[in-house]
Amino acid sequence: MKESIDEVKTEFKAKLYYWQNLKSRKVKLAVIILGVGIIALKIFTTVLTVDWLSELFS
């Protein structure tokens, strides 16, 4: 468990360091839009899958 927490902290620090090194506002905006797009796509596909499964069993 301790190793997992350390790994998550290390990954978070790496992402934060990457974010702080981005100088261009356009690149930061693109990273934010890409992140939000990926999250939205994941939610959308999950909702469609659950909807399809509920119709399959009813």
Buried (B, 14 or more C-beta within 10 A) or exposed (E): EEEEEEEEEEEEEEEEEEEEEEEEEEEEEEEEEEEEEEEEEEEEEEEEEEEEEEEEEE
